[in-house]
Amino acid sequence: MDRHHLFPADLIRAQQQWHDTYRALAIPRPRHTTELRRRLLRLSVRIHWHPFWSTPAGRTPAARVELRQRTADGRTRGAA
C-alpha cells in the first residue's frame, strides 16, 4: 500500500535542516565542526520527540522513512 503522510511544516523544516547540517559535516575538512555537531544533535532530538510521532499516522516506521526520503532531495509536498 502506497501511503503518503501529511507531515507538519515544522517537522519537515527540521528534517531538511538536519540533512543540510549533515551534508555540511560530510565535506572534507568542514569548518565549525563542533557547532555543526551540536546543531545536528539538537535537530535529531527535535525530530525524534516531535508530537507527530504520537499520532496514528506517525506511529509506523514507514512514516519516518518517508519523511527522510521526502526531505533528502528538498521536496516539501505534504506539509499540513
trRosetta pair geometry for C-beta under 8 A, 3 or more apart (Angstrom, degrees):
i j d omega theta_ij theta_ji phi_ij phi_ji
3 62 6.8 75 61 121 117 139
3 66 7.8 -92 93 -65 80 155
4 66 7.2 173 -131 -166 50 146
4 78 6.0 -128 165 -104 104 131
5 57 5.4 133 -134 169 102 115
5 58 7.4 96 -153 -81 144 63
5 63 5.1 76 -56 -131 158 92
5 66 5.7 128 17 93 113 145
5 67 7.3 -43 68 -60 135 84
5 78 6.4 73 89 177 54 134
6 57 7.2 -23 43 169 74 166
6 78 5.4 -146 -114 -175 47 77
6 79 7.3 46 -169 153 72 9
6 80 4.6 87 151 -71 106 93
7 11 5.1 -115 174 82 105 121
7 12 5.2 122 106 -57 124 94
7 52 6.5 35 -143 -152 70 163
7 67 5.8 112 -91 -106 151 102
7 70 7.6 169 6 75 141 150
7 78 5.7 55 20 122 84 104
7 79 6.2 -45 79 -107 75 51
7 80 6.7 -147 93 -9 23 92
8 11 4.6 88 65 5 87 106
8 12 7.2 -157 93 -6 45 86
8 50 7.4 -162 48 176 126 127
8 52 5.5 -146 4 -67 110 126
8 79 7.0 27 171 -157 19 74
8 80 5.3 -41 -97 43 50 112
9 12 5.6 -55 -149 36 35 113
9 13 6.3 35 154 -19 68 105
9 79 4.3 56 -85 -168 76 125
9 80 6.8 -122 -26 56 75 60
10 13 5.6 -50 -145 37 34 112
10 14 6.3 36 155 -21 65 105
10 50 7.7 175 102 -133 99 122
11 14 5.7 -51 -146 35 31 111
11 15 6.4 28 155 -16 64 106
11 47 6.8 102 -151 -126 79 71
11 50 5.0 88 -102 -166 109 164
11 52 5.4 -22 -61 1 158 147
11 67 6.9 -63 143 -140 111 137
12 15 5.9 -59 -149 39 29 108
12 16 6.3 30 153 -18 65 107
12 67 7.4 -135 -98 -150 62 93
12 70 7.6 -63 -127 108 100 117
12 71 6.0 180 -157 -88 70 119
12 76 5.6 97 162 -141 142 85
12 78 7.7 152 -83 84 135 87
12 79 5.4 -77 3 -93 152 102
13 16 5.7 -56 -147 37 31 111
13 17 6.2 31 155 -18 66 107
14 17 5.7 -55 -148 38 30 111
14 18 6.4 39 150 -26 63 103
14 43 5.5 169 -174 -153 86 88
14 46 5.0 -132 -148 110 145 123
14 47 5.2 -177 124 -72 124 86
14 50 7.3 179 51 -71 153 132
15 18 5.3 -46 -148 29 35 118
15 19 6.7 37 152 -18 64 100
15 43 8.0 146 -89 172 28 112
15 47 5.9 99 -77 -112 77 130
15 67 5.5 -146 -89 158 167 103
15 68 6.7 -132 -165 -94 127 49
15 71 4.2 117 115 52 113 171
16 19 5.7 -52 -153 35 34 111
16 20 6.4 35 150 -19 66 106
16 71 4.8 -124 -71 -167 69 113
16 74 7.1 73 -131 -118 114 51
16 76 7.4 -18 -59 -87 140 100
17 20 5.5 -52 -146 37 35 114
17 21 6.1 34 155 -19 67 106
17 39 7.9 -105 154 163 107 110
17 43 5.6 -150 100 -116 105 141
18 21 5.9 -57 -147 38 27 109
18 22 6.2 29 154 -20 64 108
18 40 6.6 91 -143 -137 72 68
18 43 4.3 -178 -83 135 87 136
18 44 6.7 110 -124 -68 125 61
18 47 6.3 -12 -48 -35 149 145
18 71 7.9 59 53 120 99 139
19 22 5.7 -55 -145 37 29 113
19 23 6.3 30 156 -18 64 106
19 71 5.9 -175 -15 129 138 98
19 72 5.7 178 -117 -116 145 52
20 23 5.9 -57 -151 37 28 110
20 24 6.5 30 151 -21 63 106
21 24 5.5 -52 -150 33 33 114
21 25 6.6 30 152 -16 65 104
21 36 5.7 167 -167 -162 91 85
21 39 5.1 -147 -130 107 145 115
21 40 4.8 -172 126 -77 131 82
21 43 6.4 159 24 13 149 151
22 25 5.8 -58 -153 37 32 109
22 26 6.3 33 150 -27 66 110
22 40 6.3 102 -72 -118 69 122
23 26 5.4 -56 -144 32 34 116
23 27 7.3 46 158 -35 62 90
24 27 6.6 -40 -162 7 33 110
24 30 5.9 100 152 -141 69 135
24 36 5.5 -142 102 -131 116 138
25 30 5.4 -94 -128 2 36 167
25 33 6.9 91 -127 -135 87 74
25 36 5.0 171 -73 134 95 136
25 37 6.9 97 -107 -71 137 69
25 40 6.7 -17 -26 -48 146 144
26 30 7.7 72 38 -51 23 129
27 30 5.2 109 64 -78 90 89
30 33 5.5 117 86 -84 100 81
30 36 6.4 -36 137 16 141 161
32 35 4.2 -34 171 41 102 121
32 36 5.7 109 111 -25 86 94
33 36 5.8 -60 -146 39 29 109
33 37 6.2 28 158 -19 67 107
34 37 5.8 -55 -146 36 30 110
34 38 6.4 29 155 -18 64 106
35 38 5.9 -56 -149 36 29 111
35 39 6.4 30 153 -19 64 107
36 39 5.6 -54 -147 36 32 112
36 40 6.3 36 153 -21 65 105
37 40 5.6 -51 -147 35 32 114
37 41 6.4 34 153 -19 64 104
38 41 5.7 -54 -151 35 32 112
38 42 6.4 32 152 -18 66 104
39 42 5.7 -53 -147 37 32 110
39 43 6.2 29 156 -15 66 108
40 43 5.9 -56 -145 40 28 109
40 44 6.2 35 153 -25 63 107
41 44 5.6 -52 -147 32 30 115
41 45 6.6 29 155 -17 63 103
42 45 5.9 -56 -153 35 31 109
42 46 6.3 31 151 -19 65 107
43 46 5.5 -53 -145 37 34 114
43 47 6.2 32 157 -17 67 107
44 47 5.9 -57 -147 39 27 108
44 48 6.0 26 157 -19 64 112
45 48 5.8 -57 -140 39 28 111
45 49 6.1 -4 171 8 65 114
46 49 6.9 -75 -142 51 18 89
46 50 6.6 46 155 -63 59 90
47 50 5.8 -29 -154 -19 30 116
48 53 7.7 -21 179 -10 36 160
49 53 7.7 -111 -153 36 16 131
50 53 5.8 103 74 -6 77 97
50 58 8.0 -127 97 -154 99 155
51 54 5.5 -51 -166 27 58 115
51 55 7.4 63 143 -30 74 95
52 55 5.7 -49 -163 16 46 115
52 57 7.5 -55 -176 84 88 100
52 58 4.4 146 143 -77 74 152
53 58 4.3 -131 -112 146 30 126
53 59 7.1 106 -180 -83 58 44
53 63 7.6 166 -113 98 68 133
53 64 7.7 33 -109 -73 109 99
54 58 6.6 15 30 75 28 127
54 59 7.6 32 -156 -73 17 87
55 58 4.7 77 54 16 83 105
55 59 7.1 -134 88 -29 41 85
56 59 6.0 -45 -149 6 31 118
57 60 7.8 -64 176 16 34 100
57 63 6.3 121 148 -103 68 142
58 63 5.1 -159 -132 124 45 162
59 63 7.4 81 45 13 28 140
60 63 4.9 110 67 -10 82 96
60 64 8.0 -151 102 2 56 80
61 64 5.8 -52 -162 34 48 110
61 65 6.5 45 145 -17 73 105
62 65 5.5 -55 -148 40 38 113
62 66 6.0 41 154 -23 69 106
63 66 5.7 -53 -145 36 30 112
63 67 6.5 33 154 -21 63 103
64 67 5.8 -51 -150 32 31 112
64 68 6.6 28 154 -15 63 105
65 68 5.9 -58 -152 38 32 108
65 69 6.2 25 155 -14 68 110
66 69 5.8 -58 -142 42 30 107
66 70 5.8 28 161 -21 67 112
67 70 5.9 -58 -140 38 24 109
67 71 6.2 4 167 -3 62 115
68 71 6.4 -71 -144 46 22 97
68 72 6.1 37 159 -43 63 107
69 72 5.8 -45 -143 14 27 118
69 73 7.9 -1 171 3 55 98
70 73 7.8 -89 -178 40 24 85
70 75 5.4 -92 -174 80 71 107
70 76 7.8 107 151 -102 103 24
70 77 7.3 -115 -162 56 119 76
70 78 6.7 -49 -162 39 158 136
71 74 7.3 49 -167 -81 45 16
71 75 7.2 -114 -90 61 31 65
71 76 7.5 52 -106 -91 75 63
76 79 5.8 -3 163 -32 90 119
